[in-house]
C-alpha cells in the first residue's frame, strides 16, 4: 500500500504541488499572524518593563491603541512634586506615525533626557545626549536593525530631519526619542505633554499614592505603569477573535484544497480503483490508500508551511523591523489544522471511491 501511495504522488506532481501549497498556505498564515502579534506584544512588554516609574498621570483618553495626543499641561509637574511621597515627575510626549517602510505604526517620544535616563537607568553607549531640538536618540535595537549610526539623519515626520546624537541601552518605551521641546515644536503644542511619569519614594504604595494623587488633582487619569503598557493583544480590540477566525479560515482552505485535489484524482484513477476492487480490495482498503496519500501530502505541506513562515518572518523582520516570536502552542495548532484539514478534505473523495462499482469502473474511459 505504501508503494502505491508514494507512486500516486510522484506520478501527479502538479496536483500534489497544488495540494501541498494549500496546506502550506494555511499553516504559514497561522504562524505568521500569531508570530507577529506575539512578537510585537512581547517587544512592547519588554520595553515597558524598563520604565521604572510606578504611575502615569494623564488626561482621560490621552493614549489610544493607535494614537496619542499632547493635551496635558506641563505645569502639573510642580503640583505633583509637591505631593508627599512622590520622588520625581517627568513629562513625556508621545506621537504615533506611519512607519517609513510603509507597514505598521511606530512611536516617537519627547522627554527631558537627563531626568528620563536617571529615572530608568539608561546609559548612552555611543554619542551624547541631545543638545538641541534638531537632535534625536535611538536605542541599540533600532540602530542595529536600520543600520543607523551617530550623525545619521532620520525623518519621523517625513519632512523635518533630526540628527542622531546618541544611541542608548537598554530599550525603554519608543525606540526614537526627541527632546520634549522638539516634539512640542513639531506638533505645535508648546507647554503640553501626553502624560507624566511619576516615581514614588515607596514602590509598594502604588494604589495608595494613586488614590492620594486623585484626591489632590481630581479629573485626571492615574494608572499604574504596568496597566497602561499592557500586552499588545489586550490593547488591540478583537485581536483574539481575529486570530481565531484566521485559524478557522486556514483550516477551511486546507480542507477544501485537499478535497478538490483528491476528488479530481478519483476521476483520474477510476480504472485503477476498479482493478483494485476486482482483485478483492475492500472499501476500507480503498479509503485507507486515499487517506494515507492525503496525510503524506499534509505532512509535506506542514514542513513547507513552517519553512515558509520562518523565512518570511526573517525577511519581514530584516526589511521592516517587525518582531516575530513563534510559540509551540501555535505551532501545534497549525500542525493540527494541516493534518485534520487534509484528512477531512480527503474523506468524501475516499468514501466515493470505495463505493464505485468494479465493473463500471473497469469500463470507464
FENHUKA-V56899 format. One record per backbone hydrogen bond with DSSP energy under -1.0 kcal/mol. CO is the residue of the C=O (numbers start at 1). NH is the residue of the N-H. If there is no record, write none. Layout:
# FENHUKA-V56899
<<CO:NH> <CO:NH>>
This chain:
# FENHUKA-V56899
<<1:5> <2:6> <3:7> <4:8> <5:9> <6:10> <7:11> <12:16> <13:17> <14:18> <15:19> <16:20> <17:21> <18:22> <19:23> <20:24> <21:25> <22:26> <23:27> <24:28> <25:29> <26:30> <27:31> <28:32> <29:33> <30:34> <31:35> <32:36> <33:37> <34:38> <35:39> <35:325> <36:40> <37:41> <38:42> <39:43> <40:44> <41:45> <42:46> <43:47> <44:48> <45:49> <48:51> <54:225> <55:198> <56:223> <57:196> <58:221> <59:62> <62:69> <64:67> <67:64> <69:71> <72:193> <73:76> <74:77> <76:80> <77:81> <78:82> <80:83> <83:86> <85:201> <88:199> <90:197> <92:194> <92:195> <93:110> <95:108> <97:106> <99:102> <104:99> <106:97> <108:95> <109:178> <110:93> <111:113> <112:116> <113:117> <114:118> <115:119> <116:120> <117:122> <123:169> <126:167> <132:135> <134:163> <136:165> <137:177> <138:168> <139:143> <140:144> <141:145> <142:146> <143:148> <149:152> <152:164> <154:162> <155:158> <162:154> <163:136> <164:151> <165:128> <166:138> <167:125> <167:126> <168:140> <169:123> <175:139> <176:109> <177:137> <178:111> <179:183> <180:184> <181:185> <182:186> <183:187> <184:189> <189:192> <191:74> <193:72> <195:92> <196:57> <197:90> <198:54> <198:55> <199:87> <199:88> <202:205> <205:209> <206:210> <207:211> <208:212> <209:213> <210:214> <211:215> <212:216> <213:217> <221:58> <223:56> <224:227> <224:228> <225:229> <228:230> <231:235> <232:236> <236:239> <238:242> <239:243> <240:244> <241:245> <242:246> <243:247> <244:248> <245:249> <246:250> <247:251> <248:252> <249:253> <250:254> <251:255> <252:256> <253:257> <254:258> <255:259> <256:260> <257:261> <258:262> <259:263> <260:264> <261:265> <262:266> <263:267> <264:268> <265:269> <267:270> <269:273> <270:274> <271:275> <272:276> <273:277> <274:278> <275:279> <276:281> <277:280> <282:286> <283:287> <284:288> <285:289> <286:290> <287:291> <288:292> <289:293> <290:294> <291:295> <292:296> <293:297> <294:298> <295:299> <296:300> <297:301> <298:302> <299:303> <300:304> <301:305> <302:306> <303:307> <304:308> <305:309> <306:310> <307:311> <308:312> <309:313> <310:314> <311:315> <312:316> <313:317> <314:318> <315:319> <316:320> <317:321> <327:331> <328:332> <329:333> <330:334> <331:335> <332:336> <333:337> <334:338> <335:339> <336:340> <337:341> <338:342> <339:343> <340:344> <341:345> <342:346> <346:350> <347:351> <348:352> <349:353> <350:354> <351:355> <353:356> <357:361> <358:362> <359:363>>
